[in-house]
Amino acid sequence: MLQVKIMSSVKVAIPVDGIQGLDSPVSAHFGHCQAFVLSTIEDGKVINTETLANQPHSICAEPVINLANNGVKILIAQGIGGRPFMVTQQVGMAVIKGQGATAREVIDNYLNGSTSEFGQDALCGGGKDHSHQH
């Protein structure tokens, strides 16, 4: 179990397959999601939420760089490949293993400390045929 250390204000991103804000269903894999729910957390509470479309990309680094350029410091995902994971580390973005069916559930679990950090052993192989369960 990860002990949550909430900075005074931090922006988190959750890959989703939908554009219903915090009610969007969570995507099983970072790079293949439709969008990202970006939530600003301050003093343990969500104070702002926005949706950022996942742009078509030719290399795995592009979605990570897009999130970093939008101020994201923490990515909460259910699956991510090795290459984008390495890029998150290079840009100083923490990657947390998310739990929940919707972005709201993932955020709630994160705030309650019911998450853990991603390690090399939890990474996906990626690719278009990504179908395993997380």
MDAnalysis code that builds the backbone (N, CA, C; Angstrom):
import MDAnalysis as mda
import numpy as np

u = mda.Universe.empty(402, n_residues=134, atom_resindex=np.repeat(np.arange(134), 3), trajectory=True)
u.add_TopologyAttr("name", ["N", "CA", "C"] * 134)
u.add_TopologyAttr("resid", np.arange(1, 135))
u.add_TopologyAttr("resname", ["MET", "LEU", "GLN", "VAL", "LYS", "ILE", "MET", "SER", "SER", "VAL", "LYS", "VAL", "ALA", "ILE", "PRO", "VAL", "ASP", "GLY", "ILE", "GLN", "GLY", "LEU", "ASP", "SER", "PRO", "VAL", "SER", "ALA", "HIS", "PHE", "GLY", "HIS", "CYS", "GLN", "ALA", "PHE", "VAL", "LEU", "SER", "THR", "ILE", "GLU", "ASP", "GLY", "LYS", "VAL", "ILE", "ASN", "THR", "GLU", "THR", "LEU", "ALA", "ASN", "GLN", "PRO", "HIS", "SER", "ILE", "CYS", "ALA", "GLU", "PRO", "VAL", "ILE", "ASN", "LEU", "ALA", "ASN", "ASN", "GLY", "VAL", "LYS", "ILE", "LEU", "ILE", "ALA", "GLN", "GLY", "ILE", "GLY", "GLY", "ARG", "PRO", "PHE", "MET", "VAL", "THR", "GLN", "GLN", "VAL", "GLY", "MET", "ALA", "VAL", "ILE", "LYS", "GLY", "GLN", "GLY", "ALA", "THR", "ALA", "ARG", "GLU", "VAL", "ILE", "ASP", "ASN", "TYR", "LEU", "ASN", "GLY", "SER", "THR", "SER", "GLU", "PHE", "GLY", "GLN", "ASP", "ALA", "LEU", "CYS", "GLY", "GLY", "GLY", "LYS", "ASP", "HIS", "SER", "HIS", "GLN", "HIS"])
u.atoms.positions = np.array([
    [0.848, -1.174, 0.000],
    [0.000, 0.000, 0.000],
    [0.893, 1.236, 0.000],
    [0.544, 2.181, -0.834],
    [1.310, 3.422, -0.970],
    [0.799, 4.453, 0.023],
    [1.690, 5.032, 0.769],
    [1.318, 6.116, 1.673],
    [1.215, 7.390, 0.854],
    [0.038, 8.000, 0.809],
    [-0.189, 9.182, -0.003],
    [0.403, 10.397, 0.692],
    [1.274, 11.085, -0.026],
    [1.828, 12.341, 0.461],
    [1.338, 13.424, -0.483],
    [0.282, 14.092, -0.110],
    [-0.310, 15.108, -0.959],
    [0.440, 16.423, -0.752],
    [1.008, 16.919, -1.840],
    [1.611, 18.243, -1.783],
    [0.472, 19.249, -1.654],
    [0.786, 20.488, -1.409],
    [-0.287, 21.464, -1.256],
    [-1.163, 21.510, -2.506],
    [-0.580, 21.357, -3.683],
    [-1.350, 21.325, -4.918],
    [-0.590, 20.481, -5.938],
    [-1.278, 19.543, -6.560],
    [-0.648, 18.676, -7.553],
    [-1.691, 18.311, -8.606],
    [-1.232, 18.186, -9.858],
    [-2.128, 17.785, -10.943],
    [-1.850, 16.326, -11.285],
    [-2.930, 15.526, -11.300],
    [-2.836, 14.114, -11.636],
    [-3.592, 13.851, -12.931],
    [-3.168, 12.810, -13.654],
    [-3.838, 12.418, -14.898],
    [-4.259, 10.963, -14.804],
    [-5.442, 10.673, -15.352],
    [-5.964, 9.308, -15.409],
    [-6.397, 9.035, -16.848],
    [-5.848, 7.980, -17.482],
    [-6.279, 7.627, -18.841],
    [-7.713, 7.087, -18.816],
    [-8.572, 7.619, -19.694],
    [-9.977, 7.209, -19.722],
    [-10.443, 6.942, -21.154],
    [-11.536, 6.185, -21.245],
    [-12.197, 5.933, -22.525],
    [-13.575, 6.568, -22.471],
    [-13.601, 7.877, -22.592],
    [-14.847, 8.624, -22.536],
    [-14.534, 10.065, -22.195],
    [-15.548, 10.903, -22.291],
    [-15.347, 12.321, -21.980],
    [-16.407, 12.792, -20.989],
    [-16.617, 11.985, -19.948],
    [-17.595, 12.320, -18.924],
    [-16.914, 12.817, -17.647],
    [-15.735, 13.406, -17.777],
    [-15.033, 13.911, -16.604],
    [-14.717, 12.801, -15.631],
    [-14.972, 13.032, -14.350],
    [-14.654, 12.034, -13.323],
    [-15.493, 10.762, -13.447],
    [-16.591, 10.804, -14.193],
    [-17.418, 9.618, -14.388],
    [-16.995, 8.801, -15.610],
    [-15.935, 9.216, -16.281],
    [-15.433, 8.489, -17.450],
    [-14.881, 7.127, -17.030],
    [-15.125, 6.097, -17.844],
    [-14.545, 4.785, -17.543],
    [-13.028, 4.820, -17.753],
    [-12.321, 4.158, -16.865],
    [-10.866, 4.125, -16.922],
    [-10.419, 3.250, -18.082],
    [-9.389, 3.705, -18.802],
    [-8.800, 2.925, -19.879],
    [-7.821, 1.923, -19.284],
    [-7.783, 0.726, -19.850],
    [-6.877, -0.312, -19.355],
    [-5.422, -0.031, -19.706],
    [-5.183, 0.841, -20.680],
    [-3.799, 1.085, -21.100],
    [-3.579, 2.549, -21.449],
    [-2.549, 3.100, -20.893],
    [-2.187, 4.507, -21.040],
    [-2.219, 5.012, -22.478],
    [-1.454, 4.417, -23.364],
    [-1.280, 4.947, -24.712],
    [-2.477, 4.796, -25.624],
    [-3.419, 3.922, -25.257],
    [-4.550, 3.648, -26.131],
    [-5.833, 4.320, -25.668],
    [-5.745, 5.170, -24.666],
    [-6.945, 5.807, -24.122],
    [-7.480, 6.872, -25.079],
    [-8.748, 7.219, -24.896],
    [-9.377, 8.276, -25.688],
    [-8.960, 9.654, -25.174],
    [-8.826, 9.758, -23.862],
    [-8.533, 11.057, -23.248],
    [-7.895, 10.841, -21.883],
    [-7.542, 11.948, -21.250],
    [-7.021, 11.934, -19.888],
    [-7.876, 12.870, -19.046],
    [-8.285, 12.406, -17.872],
    [-8.919, 13.288, -16.900],
    [-7.787, 13.879, -16.080],
    [-7.696, 15.207, -16.074],
    [-6.681, 15.909, -15.297],
    [-7.383, 16.535, -14.103],
    [-6.933, 16.171, -12.921],
    [-7.533, 16.717, -11.702],
    [-6.456, 17.395, -10.876],
    [-6.762, 18.596, -10.441],
    [-5.870, 19.300, -9.527],
    [-6.338, 18.991, -8.116],
    [-5.409, 18.490, -7.315],
    [-5.700, 18.126, -5.933],
    [-4.980, 19.106, -5.029],
    [-5.736, 19.658, -4.106],
    [-5.160, 20.596, -3.141],
    [-5.632, 20.194, -1.752],
    [-4.682, 20.020, -0.854],
    [-4.993, 19.642, 0.529],
    [-5.922, 18.435, 0.604],
    [-5.660, 17.427, -0.258],
    [-6.421, 16.188, -0.219],
    [-7.783, 16.231, -0.864],
    [-8.114, 17.310, -1.597],
    [-9.416, 17.430, -2.256],
    [-9.241, 17.834, -3.711],
    [-10.102, 17.307, -4.574],
    [-10.110, 17.696, -5.986],
    [-10.727, 19.084, -6.079],
    [-9.953, 20.037, -6.614],
    [-10.473, 21.409, -6.736],
    [-10.780, 21.786, -8.182],
    [-10.251, 21.010, -9.144],
    [-10.515, 21.309, -10.551],
    [-10.324, 20.040, -11.370],
    [-11.186, 19.849, -12.367],
    [-11.071, 18.698, -13.260],
    [-11.293, 19.160, -14.692],
    [-10.460, 18.653, -15.586],
    [-10.603, 18.944, -17.011],
    [-10.292, 17.673, -17.795],
    [-10.692, 17.651, -19.050],
    [-10.425, 16.500, -19.909],
    [-9.506, 16.934, -21.037],
    [-8.463, 16.161, -21.266],
    [-7.484, 16.432, -22.313],
    [-7.502, 15.256, -23.285],
    [-7.793, 15.526, -24.561],
    [-7.830, 14.460, -25.563],
    [-6.443, 13.852, -25.736],
    [-6.401, 12.545, -25.943],
    [-5.153, 11.854, -26.272],
    [-4.951, 12.010, -27.775],
    [-4.002, 12.820, -28.145],
    [-3.743, 13.107, -29.549],
    [-3.134, 11.887, -30.254],
    [-3.414, 11.725, -31.553],
    [-2.731, 10.663, -32.297],
    [-1.222, 10.868, -32.166],
    [-0.493, 9.775, -31.984],
    [0.947, 9.902, -31.771],
    [1.694, 8.792, -32.490],
    [2.917, 9.128, -32.902],
    [3.744, 8.155, -33.617],
    [4.799, 7.529, -32.715],
    [5.103, 8.177, -31.587],
    [6.042, 7.585, -30.639],
    [5.430, 7.632, -29.239],
    [5.838, 6.687, -28.407],
    [5.258, 6.527, -27.068],
    [5.487, 7.721, -26.152],
    [6.505, 8.518, -26.434],
    [6.829, 9.645, -25.552],
    [5.831, 10.796, -25.673],
    [5.162, 10.920, -26.810],
    [4.320, 12.090, -27.052],
    [3.213, 12.304, -26.026],
    [2.421, 11.265, -25.646],
    [1.387, 11.523, -24.631],
    [1.989, 11.946, -23.287],
    [3.124, 11.365, -22.912],
    [3.768, 11.735, -21.649],
    [4.213, 13.197, -21.688],
    [4.825, 13.591, -22.779],
    [5.297, 14.974, -22.918],
    [4.108, 15.936, -22.909],
    [3.012, 15.551, -23.568],
    [1.806, 16.380, -23.570],
    [1.272, 16.562, -22.147],
    [1.251, 15.489, -21.366],
    [0.790, 15.592, -19.981],
    [1.725, 16.481, -19.161],
    [3.035, 16.277, -19.331],
    [4.010, 17.099, -18.598],
    [3.850, 18.573, -18.958],
    [3.621, 18.857, -20.237],
    [3.425, 20.245, -20.675],
    [2.146, 20.856, -20.110],
    [1.222, 20.002, -19.671],
    [-0.026, 20.469, -19.059],
    [0.049, 20.452, -17.534],
    [1.257, 20.309, -16.999],
    [1.471, 20.431, -15.554],
    [1.239, 19.181, -14.740],
    [1.075, 18.017, -15.388],
    [0.822, 16.777, -14.656],
    [2.098, 16.311, -13.962],
    [1.967, 15.989, -12.682],
    [3.094, 15.472, -11.888],
    [2.915, 14.015, -11.513],
    [1.649, 13.527, -11.565],
    [1.354, 12.144, -11.192],
    [0.421, 11.544, -12.235],
    [0.803, 10.392, -12.774],
    [-0.032, 9.629, -13.696],
    [-0.557, 8.427, -12.921],
    [-1.871, 8.270, -12.902],
    [-2.488, 7.121, -12.237],
    [-3.096, 6.253, -13.335],
    [-2.459, 5.115, -13.610],
    [-2.855, 4.272, -14.740],
    [-3.026, 2.826, -14.298],
    [-3.778, 2.072, -15.098],
    [-3.911, 0.638, -14.844],
    [-2.915, -0.162, -15.662],
    [-2.387, 0.445, -16.709],
    [-1.387, -0.216, -17.534],
    [-0.583, 0.805, -18.310],
    [0.720, 0.535, -18.454],
    [1.601, 1.412, -19.214],
    [2.775, 0.578, -19.709],
    [3.233, 0.874, -20.904],
    [4.363, 0.163, -21.476],
    [5.697, 0.686, -20.960],
    [6.736, -0.067, -21.220],
    [8.064, 0.278, -20.733],
    [8.609, 1.590, -21.259],
    [8.424, 1.863, -22.543],
    [8.962, 3.110, -23.108],
    [8.289, 4.356, -22.537],
    [6.953, 4.432, -22.512],
    [6.366, 5.625, -21.906],
    [6.676, 5.717, -20.406],
    [6.797, 4.574, -19.732],
    [7.165, 4.599, -18.313],
    [8.534, 5.253, -18.126],
    [9.484, 4.890, -18.991],
    [10.824, 5.486, -18.898],
    [10.757, 6.999, -19.107],
    [9.913, 7.440, -20.036],
    [9.792, 8.878, -20.295],
    [9.190, 9.585, -19.083],
    [8.214, 8.954, -18.406],
    [7.657, 9.585, -17.208],
    [8.759, 9.813, -16.176],
    [9.664, 8.852, -16.069],
    [10.757, 8.980, -15.106],
    [11.703, 10.112, -15.513],
    [11.927, 10.255, -16.812],
    [12.824, 11.301, -17.308],
    [12.262, 12.700, -17.084],
    [10.927, 12.845, -17.126],
    [10.318, 14.169, -16.934],
    [9.897, 14.407, -15.485],
    [10.191, 13.447, -14.603],
    [9.890, 13.617, -13.184],
    [8.440, 13.385, -12.812],
    [7.741, 12.560, -13.590],
    [6.333, 12.258, -13.321],
    [6.233, 10.923, -12.589],
    [5.568, 10.903, -11.450],
    [5.343, 9.656, -10.718],
    [4.260, 8.852, -11.425],
    [4.389, 7.523, -11.413],
    [3.379, 6.653, -12.008],
    [2.829, 5.745, -10.910],
    [1.520, 5.836, -10.713],
    [0.820, 5.105, -9.667],
    [-0.111, 4.095, -10.317],
    [-0.192, 2.899, -9.740],
    [-1.100, 1.861, -10.225],
    [-2.506, 2.193, -9.741],
    [-3.395, 2.534, -10.671],
    [-4.751, 2.931, -10.327],
    [-5.681, 1.760, -10.107],
    [-6.668, 1.967, -9.250],
    [-7.689, 0.957, -8.987],
    [-9.046, 1.639, -9.031],
    [-9.955, 1.077, -9.830],
    [-11.297, 1.634, -9.937],
    [-11.801, 1.571, -11.360],
    [-13.124, 1.621, -11.510],
    [-13.749, 1.537, -12.831],
    [-13.904, 2.899, -13.494],
    [-13.996, 3.962, -12.677],
    [-14.140, 5.315, -13.212],
    [-13.006, 6.180, -12.684],
    [-12.805, 7.311, -13.326],
    [-11.771, 8.245, -12.874],
    [-12.040, 8.678, -11.432],
    [-13.300, 8.867, -11.077],
    [-13.660, 9.258, -9.708],
    [-13.216, 8.194, -8.699],
    [-13.471, 6.915, -9.005],
    [-13.064, 5.832, -8.107],
    [-11.541, 5.773, -7.983],
    [-10.841, 5.979, -9.090],
    [-9.379, 5.960, -9.073],
    [-8.845, 7.085, -8.186],
    [-9.399, 8.283, -8.348],
    [-8.981, 9.428, -7.520],
    [-9.282, 9.153, -6.049],
    [-10.493, 8.658, -5.761],
    [-10.855, 8.366, -4.373],
    [-9.897, 7.347, -3.760],
    [-9.585, 6.288, -4.497],
    [-8.653, 5.277, -3.995],
    [-7.262, 5.861, -3.785],
    [-6.844, 6.741, -4.679],
    [-5.545, 7.401, -4.519],
    [-5.538, 8.254, -3.247],
    [-6.580, 9.050, -3.056],
    [-6.653, 9.925, -1.889],
    [-6.750, 9.138, -0.582],
    [-7.346, 7.935, -0.656],
    [-7.466, 7.080, 0.527],
    [-6.225, 6.224, 0.766],
    [-5.222, 6.317, -0.130],
    [-3.997, 5.540, 0.037],
    [-4.092, 4.107, -0.451],
    [-5.127, 3.783, -1.242],
    [-5.319, 2.412, -1.733],
    [-4.671, 2.199, -3.099],
    [-3.462, 2.690, -3.269],
    [-2.747, 2.548, -4.535],
    [-1.297, 2.190, -4.238],
    [-0.578, 1.842, -5.290],
    [0.848, 1.547, -5.148],
    [1.584, 2.092, -6.362],
    [2.883, 2.292, -6.210],
    [3.676, 2.789, -7.330],
    [3.900, 1.679, -8.341],
    [3.984, 2.067, -9.614],
    [4.325, 1.124, -10.671],
    [5.793, 0.774, -10.549],
    [6.111, -0.486, -10.747],
    [7.497, -0.917, -10.820],
    [7.742, -1.552, -12.166],
    [8.984, -1.791, -12.484],
    [9.335, -2.400, -13.775],
    [8.597, -3.718, -13.996],
    [8.324, -4.458, -12.917],
    [7.675, -5.768, -13.042],
    [6.197, -5.672, -13.416],
    [5.595, -4.490, -13.328],
    [4.165, -4.328, -13.608],
    [3.896, -3.727, -14.982],
    [4.935, -3.511, -15.772],
    [4.753, -2.839, -17.055],
    [4.160, -3.768, -18.098],
    [3.437, -3.159, -19.045],
    [2.825, -3.888, -20.153],
    [3.795, -3.969, -21.320],
    [3.505, -4.885, -22.220],
    [4.293, -4.977, -23.441],
    [3.872, -3.947, -24.466],
    [2.636, -3.417, -24.320],
    [2.135, -2.414, -25.257],
    [1.682, -3.041, -26.554],
    [1.527, -2.216, -27.579],
    [1.123, -2.699, -28.890],
    [-0.382, -2.673, -29.071],
    [-0.812, -2.789, -30.324],
    [-2.230, -2.698, -30.662],
    [-3.057, -3.845, -30.095],
    [-2.456, -5.023, -29.909],
    [-3.201, -6.173, -29.451],
    [-3.217, -6.305, -27.940],
    [-3.133, -5.192, -27.258],
    [-3.105, -5.185, -25.799],
    [-4.452, -5.666, -25.288],
    [-4.462, -6.826, -24.622],
    [-5.748, -7.339, -24.182],
    [-5.709, -7.981, -22.799],
    [-4.564, -7.981, -22.132],
    [-4.546, -8.641, -20.825],
    [-5.186, -7.762, -19.758],
    [-5.553, -8.404, -18.663],
    [-6.205, -7.701, -17.568],
    [-5.197, -7.083, -16.644],
    [-5.541, -5.927, -16.080],
    [-4.680, -5.253, -15.104],
    [-5.297, -5.354, -13.741],
])
